[in-house]
Amino acid sequence: MGPPLGKTLLPNHYGILYYVKSEKFKFYDIRMPHRRCRNCHWVLQDYGGKKSQMHQFGPLVSDVWMDIHRIRHKKRRDEHPCQLPVHLLERLLLMSSDEGDIVLDPFIGTGTTAIAAKRLGRAFIGTDIDPKYVEIANRKLEDEEPTMINGCYVSIFLDNMITVRDKDWNKIKDAFLISQDPLELEKREIQLLHKKRKTIKHETAKGMQSSLFPLYEGCEEIATATVNVEPVAENPIGRQALENFKSNIL
Ligand SMILES: C[S@@+](CC[C@H](N)C(=O)[O-])C[C@H]1O[C@@H](n2cnc3c(N)ncnc32)[C@H](O)[C@@H]1O
């Protein structure tokens, strides 16, 4: 968020609009880690005497997300004025899509949505009017790999798990050191057994092909930059789909 413009309160939130096209839409319950005191690490939320029944990982997320912040550190930012954090997009994708689904971001910027999609095994199509951003996005995408624990996609930032699907927790929890005493959960965070993202990947996602398109204003042709991972047999984004997509945006 930027500084306030004129006489107004400091803008300090993003609104996310969630629309579905039909009654058959995807929605998965997702969990975030418990909010804890930064100094003593005790859980902050008052569970009204029922802390012994707390979920080991953390609560189901509500419609207010206070655990994901704008990118503050310059070293984690690209030269883009409104870059979003990847783990915000990962949370949205874990909530509303499955492996192999196609994610479209027509305003891809420096690739946040595409990176989140690639980490979560989704195919993606992105466009941006500024070819400089598309170039940065493609460069960053080269280093990205799927993030999985025990066969489940998860969102990890700075070696901390930020979002898991509720239904995946029973498979994922083996990757954590969790005290047998439920009351210990109140005092101490559960620990990932292996801290580096690379060492907790257990499988790679199915191959897929995804694309980013720079849009040149006033140009007849759209130059395409294609990111190939592997061809997908089950859920291909074929040439035809890409041709159709291009003609739709022209
Ligand atoms: C809010 S930013 C998106 C930032 C992105 N979510 C990220 O994290 O990097 C909007 C983007 O839309 C692009 N844009 C603006 N007008 C456009 C247009 N007509 N067609 C395609 N992209 C456009 C801008 O270049 C900018 O990168």
The ligand as an SDF file (V2000), in Angstrom:
LIG
                    3D

 27 29  0  0  0  0  0  0  0  0999 V2000
   -1.6920   -4.1950  -10.6740 C   0  0  0  0  0  0  0  0  0  0  0  0
   -0.4470   -4.5780  -11.8380 S   0  0  0  0  0  0  0  0  0  0  0  0
   -0.3370   -6.3360  -11.6900 C   0  0  0  0  0  0  0  0  0  0  0  0
    0.7550   -6.7290  -10.7790 C   0  0  0  0  0  0  0  0  0  0  0  0
    0.9150   -8.2080  -10.6710 C   0  0  0  0  0  0  0  0  0  0  0  0
   -0.1940   -8.7980   -9.9410 N   0  0  0  0  0  0  0  0  0  0  0  0
    2.2200   -8.5440   -9.9610 C   0  0  0  0  0  0  0  0  0  0  0  0
    2.1840   -9.0100   -8.8190 O   0  0  0  0  0  0  0  0  0  0  0  0
    3.2760   -8.2970  -10.5510 O   0  0  0  0  0  0  0  0  0  0  0  0
   -1.3140   -4.3810  -13.3690 C   0  0  0  0  0  0  0  0  0  0  0  0
   -0.5220   -4.7210  -14.6050 C   0  0  0  0  0  0  0  0  0  0  0  0
   -1.3940   -4.5800  -15.7330 O   0  0  0  0  0  0  0  0  0  0  0  0
   -0.6510   -4.1340  -16.8380 C   0  0  0  0  0  0  0  0  0  0  0  0
   -1.6010   -3.5350  -17.7900 N   0  0  0  0  0  0  0  0  0  0  0  0
   -2.1800   -2.3090  -17.7390 C   0  0  0  0  0  0  0  0  0  0  0  0
   -3.0250   -2.1480  -18.7890 N   0  0  0  0  0  0  0  0  0  0  0  0
   -2.9950   -3.3030  -19.4860 C   0  0  0  0  0  0  0  0  0  0  0  0
   -3.6700   -3.7590  -20.6590 C   0  0  0  0  0  0  0  0  0  0  0  0
   -4.5300   -3.0050  -21.2920 N   0  0  0  0  0  0  0  0  0  0  0  0
   -3.4260   -5.0190  -21.0770 N   0  0  0  0  0  0  0  0  0  0  0  0
   -2.5570   -5.8090  -20.4110 C   0  0  0  0  0  0  0  0  0  0  0  0
   -1.8750   -5.4320  -19.3060 N   0  0  0  0  0  0  0  0  0  0  0  0
   -2.0910   -4.1900  -18.8510 C   0  0  0  0  0  0  0  0  0  0  0  0
    0.3770   -3.1840  -16.2610 C   0  0  0  0  0  0  0  0  0  0  0  0
    1.5190   -3.1030  -17.0830 O   0  0  0  0  0  0  0  0  0  0  0  0
    0.6770   -3.8320  -14.8900 C   0  0  0  0  0  0  0  0  0  0  0  0
    1.8360   -4.6200  -14.9380 O   0  0  0  0  0  0  0  0  0  0  0  0
  1  2  1  0
  2  3  1  0
  2 10  1  0
  3  4  1  0
  4  5  1  0
  5  6  1  0
  5  7  1  0
  7  8  2  0
  7  9  1  0
 10 11  1  0
 11 12  1  0
 11 26  1  0
 12 13  1  0
 13 14  1  0
 13 24  1  0
 14 15  1  0
 14 23  1  0
 15 16  2  0
 16 17  1  0
 17 18  1  0
 17 23  2  0
 18 19  1  0
 18 20  2  0
 20 21  1  0
 21 22  2  0
 22 23  1  0
 24 25  1  0
 24 26  1  0
 26 27  1  0
M  CHG  2   2   1   9  -1
M  END
$$$$
